Amino acid sequence: MDINAQLENMIEIAKQLGIEVRSLGLYGSGGGLCQLRDKYVLFVDTDADIATQANQCAVALASWPGIDDMFLLPPVRVRIDQCKQNDDM
């Protein structure tokens, strides 16, 4: 599964979890999950390269409660689990 497909899959997962996804240019240095009032929004920085966008999504999903209990495609699961391991260090 290539990185573009992983990114698309993670965006779909975020939407299934009720997270609003906004893709916009943030000069390559932004992106991530935040809470705005009563909802969560995942900003995907379209100015960043695809690897950075995928990592932003993976980091956001890694912190989401219950993500461990969801079925995820194996390459996406690996990416999210790597973000969790990096956060533990």
N, CA, C and O of each residue as an XYZ file, in Angstrom:
356
protein
N       0.859     -1.177      0.000
C       0.000      0.000      0.000
C       0.899      1.232      0.000
O       1.706      1.412      0.913
N       0.767      2.073     -1.008
C       1.630      3.246     -1.077
C       1.171      4.321     -0.100
O       0.089      4.231      0.480
N       2.002      5.330      0.072
C       1.753      6.363      1.084
C       0.505      7.182      0.774
O      -0.194      7.618      1.689
N       0.221      7.395     -0.513
C      -1.000      8.128     -0.879
C      -2.244      7.378     -0.424
O      -3.176      7.984      0.103
N      -2.263      6.066     -0.625
C      -3.397      5.248     -0.213
C      -3.520      5.221      1.315
O      -4.628      5.231      1.851
N      -2.377      5.187      2.014
C      -2.407      5.230      3.477
C      -3.013      6.543      3.960
O      -3.844      6.553      4.869
N      -2.597      7.650      3.350
C      -3.129      8.952      3.735
C      -4.634      8.998      3.510
O      -5.380      9.422      4.392
N      -5.079      8.570      2.351
C      -6.517      8.552      2.049
C      -7.276      7.702      3.069
O      -8.346      8.089      3.537
N      -6.714      6.544      3.406
C      -7.362      5.658      4.363
C      -7.438      6.302      5.744
O      -8.464      6.204      6.418
N      -6.372      6.953      6.165
C      -6.388      7.607      7.486
C      -7.371      8.766      7.530
O      -7.998      9.004      8.561
N      -7.513      9.486      6.430
C      -8.496     10.568      6.373
C      -9.907      9.993      6.496
O     -10.752     10.561      7.189
N     -10.159      8.886      5.837
C     -11.465      8.232      5.947
C     -11.727      7.734      7.367
O     -12.843      7.851      7.873
N     -10.713      7.187      7.996
C     -10.850      6.729      9.387
C     -11.193      7.905     10.286
O     -12.082      7.804     11.130
N     -10.498      9.011     10.112
C     -10.764     10.206     10.916
C     -12.223     10.640     10.750
O     -12.897     10.952     11.732
N     -12.698     10.658      9.529
C     -14.088     11.048      9.282
C     -15.062     10.077      9.944
O     -16.079     10.495     10.496
N     -14.748      8.766      9.889
C     -15.605      7.767     10.530
C     -15.668      7.977     12.036
O     -16.673      7.663     12.674
N     -14.588      8.509     12.599
C     -14.538      8.767     14.037
C     -15.227     10.080     14.416
O     -15.282     10.440     15.591
N     -15.743     10.780     13.429
C     -16.428     12.040     13.702
C     -15.506     13.246     13.721
O     -15.897     14.322     14.171
N     -14.299     13.074     13.240
C     -13.333     14.168     13.180
C     -13.530     14.891     11.849
O     -13.542     14.267     10.788
N     -13.685     16.204     11.919
C     -13.767     16.992     10.690
C     -12.361     17.103     10.106
O     -11.410     17.374     10.839
N     -12.218     16.900      8.818
C     -10.911     16.981      8.164
C     -10.908     18.202      7.245
O     -11.779     18.367      6.391
N      -9.903     19.049      7.450
C      -9.743     20.226      6.594
C      -8.369     20.162      5.939
O      -7.340     20.165      6.615
N      -8.372     20.106      4.627
C      -7.125     20.094      3.865
C      -6.901     21.500      3.327
O      -7.696     22.009      2.538
N      -5.811     22.117      3.762
C      -5.500     23.460      3.307
C      -4.015     23.722      3.427
O      -3.308     23.034      4.163
N      -3.554     24.707      2.710
C      -2.141     25.052      2.739
C      -1.769     25.798      3.998
O      -2.343     26.843      4.306
N      -0.808     25.261      4.725
C      -0.326     25.887      5.963
C       1.184     26.109      5.888
O       1.878     26.062      6.903
N       1.678     26.347      4.688
C       3.085     26.667      4.425
C       4.051     25.536      4.763
O       5.243     25.774      4.956
N       3.542     24.305      4.837
C       4.402     23.151      5.043
C       4.840     22.904      6.466
O       5.596     21.967      6.724
N       4.386     23.721      7.395
C       4.847     23.549      8.779
C       3.706     23.334      9.766
O       3.934     23.293     10.975
N       2.492     23.199      9.270
C       1.355     23.062     10.167
C       0.715     21.697     10.081
O       1.318     20.729      9.617
N      -0.501     21.646     10.532
C      -1.267     20.409     10.485
C      -1.343     19.741     11.833
O      -0.524     19.988     12.718
N      -2.343     18.887     11.977
C      -2.512     18.147     13.206
C      -3.938     18.233     13.709
O      -4.802     18.844     13.081
N      -4.166     17.615     14.841
C      -5.491     17.513     15.436
C      -5.659     18.573     16.510
O      -4.762     18.801     17.322
N      -6.821     19.220     16.504
C      -7.117     20.167     17.582
C      -8.614     20.125     17.869
O      -9.410     19.618     17.079
N      -8.961     20.669     19.012
C     -10.363     20.749     19.384
C     -10.798     22.197     19.253
O     -10.203     23.094     19.849
N     -11.842     22.414     18.468
C     -12.431     23.734     18.294
C     -13.841     23.682     18.847
O     -14.731     23.048     18.281
N     -14.019     24.359     19.959
C     -15.293     24.316     20.683
C     -15.662     22.870     21.009
O     -14.974     22.222     21.798
N     -16.723     22.366     20.421
C     -17.193     21.030     20.785
C     -16.868     19.959     19.747
O     -17.435     18.867     19.796
N     -15.963     20.251     18.809
C     -15.630     19.243     17.803
C     -14.123     19.177     17.590
O     -13.385     20.117     17.887
N     -13.695     18.032     17.064
C     -12.290     17.838     16.730
C     -12.094     18.061     15.240
O     -12.914     17.655     14.417
N     -10.984     18.717     14.913
C     -10.660     19.023     13.527
C      -9.235     18.571     13.262
O      -8.319     18.879     14.025
N      -9.061     17.836     12.171
C      -7.740     17.427     11.718
C      -7.369     18.307     10.536
O      -8.014     18.255      9.488
N      -6.334     19.111     10.705
C      -5.832     19.952      9.628
C      -4.738     19.194      8.895
O      -3.757     18.766      9.503
N      -4.906     19.028      7.585
C      -3.914     18.380      6.743
C      -3.274     19.476      5.896
O      -3.943     20.119      5.087
N      -1.985     19.680      6.091
C      -1.249     20.745      5.421
C      -0.896     20.331      4.001
O       0.035     19.553      3.791
N      -1.634     20.846      3.030
C      -1.405     20.466      1.635
C      -0.118     21.061      1.065
O       0.312     20.662     -0.017
N       0.498     21.997      1.762
C       1.801     22.526      1.331
C       2.947     21.601      1.742
O       4.052     21.701      1.209
N       2.682     20.707      2.685
C       3.704     19.757      3.133
C       3.787     18.596      2.159
O       2.845     18.336      1.411
N       4.913     17.899      2.169
C       5.036     16.721      1.311
C       4.117     15.616      1.834
O       3.643     15.670      2.969
N       3.878     14.623      0.993
C       2.910     13.572      1.304
C       3.301     12.781      2.550
O       2.428     12.363      3.310
N       4.598     12.568      2.772
C       5.049     11.837      3.959
C       4.707     12.609      5.230
O       4.293     12.015      6.225
N       4.875     13.915      5.201
C       4.543     14.748      6.354
C       3.046     14.741      6.607
O       2.606     14.653      7.753
N       2.269     14.833      5.547
C       0.808     14.780      5.695
C       0.377     13.459      6.326
O      -0.461     13.442      7.228
N       0.947     12.357      5.853
C       0.604     11.045      6.399
C       1.009     10.942      7.867
O       0.270     10.388      8.681
N       2.179     11.474      8.203
C       2.623     11.445      9.597
C       1.725     12.289     10.488
O       1.442     11.898     11.621
N       1.272     13.441      9.997
C       0.352     14.280     10.773
C      -0.931     13.506     11.088
O      -1.427     13.538     12.214
N      -1.451     12.822     10.090
C      -2.669     12.035     10.296
C      -2.427     10.875     11.256
O      -3.253     10.604     12.128
N      -1.303     10.196     11.098
C      -0.993      9.054     11.962
C      -0.834      9.486     13.417
O      -1.325      8.811     14.322
N      -0.161     10.592     13.643
C       0.018     11.111     15.005
C      -1.345     11.442     15.614
O      -1.612     11.122     16.772
N      -2.196     12.081     14.828
C      -3.532     12.438     15.317
C      -4.326     11.184     15.688
O      -4.941     11.129     16.753
N      -4.311     10.190     14.817
C      -5.074      8.973     15.096
C      -4.465      8.160     16.226
O      -5.189      7.487     16.960
N      -3.151      8.210     16.379
C      -2.490      7.458     17.454
C      -2.962      7.918     18.830
O      -2.988      7.133     19.779
N      -3.330      9.181     18.932
C      -3.761      9.715     20.225
C      -5.263      9.558     20.461
O      -5.765      9.908     21.529
N      -5.974      9.037     19.473
C      -7.428      8.947     19.583
C      -7.835      7.765     20.463
O      -7.370      6.647     20.244
N      -8.703      8.002     21.462
C      -9.161      6.906     22.324
C      -9.885      5.828     21.506
O     -10.725      6.137     20.661
N      -9.556      4.600     21.765
C     -10.226      3.481     21.114
C      -9.647      3.083     19.770
O     -10.141      2.142     19.150
N      -8.610      3.772     19.298
C      -8.043      3.434     17.992
C      -7.475      2.007     17.993
O      -7.461      1.339     16.960
N      -7.014      1.555     19.147
C      -6.453      0.206     19.240
C      -7.508     -0.875     19.025
O      -7.183     -2.001     18.649
N      -8.763     -0.531     19.263
C      -9.846     -1.507     19.136
C     -10.450     -1.545     17.733
O     -11.306     -2.382     17.451
N     -10.011     -0.647     16.857
C     -10.556     -0.588     15.500
C      -9.756     -1.470     14.554
O      -8.556     -1.674     14.737
N     -10.445     -1.994     13.534
C      -9.724     -2.678     12.477
C      -9.099     -1.619     11.580
O      -9.782     -0.710     11.108
N      -7.802     -1.744     11.350
C      -7.081     -0.863     10.434
C      -6.301     -1.732      9.464
O      -5.828     -2.808      9.830
N      -6.168     -1.277      8.248
C      -5.343     -1.999      7.291
C      -3.931     -2.116      7.860
O      -3.439     -1.169      8.474
N      -3.272     -3.255      7.669
C      -1.963     -3.482      8.295
C      -0.930     -2.351      8.104
O      -0.283     -1.977      9.082
N      -0.745     -1.790      6.898
C       0.254     -0.719      6.772
C      -0.117      0.538      7.581
O       0.754      1.243      8.091
N      -1.416      0.797      7.681
C      -1.875      1.950      8.463
C      -1.674      1.677      9.949
O      -1.249      2.559     10.696
N      -1.980      0.457     10.374
C      -1.763      0.078     11.779
C      -0.296      0.230     12.157
O       0.015      0.755     13.225
N       0.601     -0.220     11.300
C       2.040     -0.113     11.564
C       2.437      1.350     11.711
O       3.159      1.703     12.643
N       1.974      2.205     10.801
C       2.323      3.626     10.845
C       1.832      4.277     12.145
O       2.566      5.033     12.781
N       0.594      3.981     12.529
C       0.025      4.557     13.755
C       0.760      4.026     14.981
O       1.067      4.790     15.896
N       1.043      2.738     15.007
C       1.777      2.158     16.140
C       3.184      2.748     16.256
O       3.682      2.934     17.366
N       3.819      3.039     15.141
C       5.142      3.677     15.185
C       5.066      5.061     15.829
O       5.969      5.460     16.564
N       3.996      5.780     15.552
C       3.808      7.098     16.168
C       3.629      6.965     17.684
O       4.131      7.792     18.446
N       2.926      5.942     18.109
C       2.748      5.712     19.545
C       4.086      5.400     20.200
O       4.381      5.910     21.281
N       4.900      4.562     19.553
C       6.206      4.201     20.118
C       7.112      5.422     20.203
O       7.838      5.582     21.184
N       7.083      6.277     19.201
C       7.908      7.482     19.215
C       7.458      8.445     20.301
O       8.270      9.176     20.868
N       6.164      8.442     20.587
C       5.623      9.321     21.632
C       6.019      8.846     23.021
O       6.119      9.645     23.952
N       6.246      7.527     23.160
C       6.614      6.958     24.467
C       8.058      7.243     24.821
O       8.438      7.116     25.985
N       8.872      7.623     23.853
C      10.309      7.825     24.111
C      10.568      9.159     24.746
O      11.718      9.493     25.031
